Amino acid sequence: MSEFDSMTFARRLKALREERGLNQKELSRAAGLTEAAIANYEVGRGMPNAVKVVALANALGCTTDVLLGIVPLAVA
């Protein structure tokens, strides 16, 4: 991806969460974020800061590159 796209992030976040069998509440607890924040991120309303992206990636067991859409999901 040549340019950052917030909708790519939104789709990746939801896809990775569902792939791991987590609901939004479980991911929010694992990442230390609110459930509302997760819901907003997944529909493209707002973007997490770098610290939160790292927390989400850690909770999902992936790299920030995968979560941000820099690396294809097939690599994840």
C-alpha positions in Angstrom: 0.0 0.0 0.0 1.6 3.3 -1.0 -0.6 5.6 1.1 -2.1 5.0 4.5 -5.8 4.3 4.2 -7.9 4.4 7.4 -10.5 2.0 5.8 -7.8 -0.6 5.2 -7.0 -0.4 8.9 -10.7 -0.7 9.8 -11.2 -3.8 7.6 -7.9 -5.3 8.9 -8.8 -4.8 12.5 -12.2 -6.4 12.1 -10.9 -9.3 10.0 -8.1 -10.1 12.4 -10.4 -9.9 15.4 -12.9 -12.2 13.9 -10.2 -14.6 12.6 -9.0 -14.9 16.2 -12.5 -15.6 17.5 -12.7 -12.4 19.6 -15.6 -10.1 20.0 -15.1 -6.4 20.4 -15.3 -6.6 24.2 -12.7 -9.3 24.4 -10.3 -7.3 22.2 -10.9 -4.1 24.1 -10.0 -5.8 27.3 -6.9 -7.5 25.8 -5.7 -4.2 24.3 -6.6 -2.0 27.2 -9.0 0.1 25.2 -12.8 0.8 25.4 -15.2 -1.3 23.5 -16.6 1.9 21.9 -13.1 2.7 20.6 -12.9 -0.7 18.9 -16.3 -0.3 17.4 -15.4 3.1 16.1 -12.1 2.0 14.6 -13.8 -0.9 12.8 -16.2 1.4 11.0 -13.5 3.9 10.1 -14.5 6.6 12.7 -11.3 7.7 14.2 -7.8 6.2 14.2 -5.8 5.0 17.2 -2.5 6.6 18.0 0.8 4.7 17.6 0.7 3.3 21.2 -2.9 2.0 20.7 -1.9 0.5 17.3 0.9 -1.4 19.1 -1.5 -2.5 21.9 -4.0 -3.8 19.3 -1.4 -5.6 17.3 -0.1 -7.3 20.5 -3.6 -8.3 21.5 -4.2 -9.7 18.0 -0.9 -11.5 17.9 0.2 -9.8 14.7 2.6 -7.0 13.7 1.7 -3.4 13.3 2.6 -3.7 9.6 -0.1 -6.4 9.1 -2.7 -4.4 11.1 -1.9 -1.2 9.2 -2.1 -2.9 5.8 1.6 -2.6 4.9 2.0 -6.4 4.8 -0.6 -8.6 3.1 -2.9 -10.6 5.4 -1.7 -13.8 3.7 1.7 -13.2 5.4 0.1 -12.8 8.9 
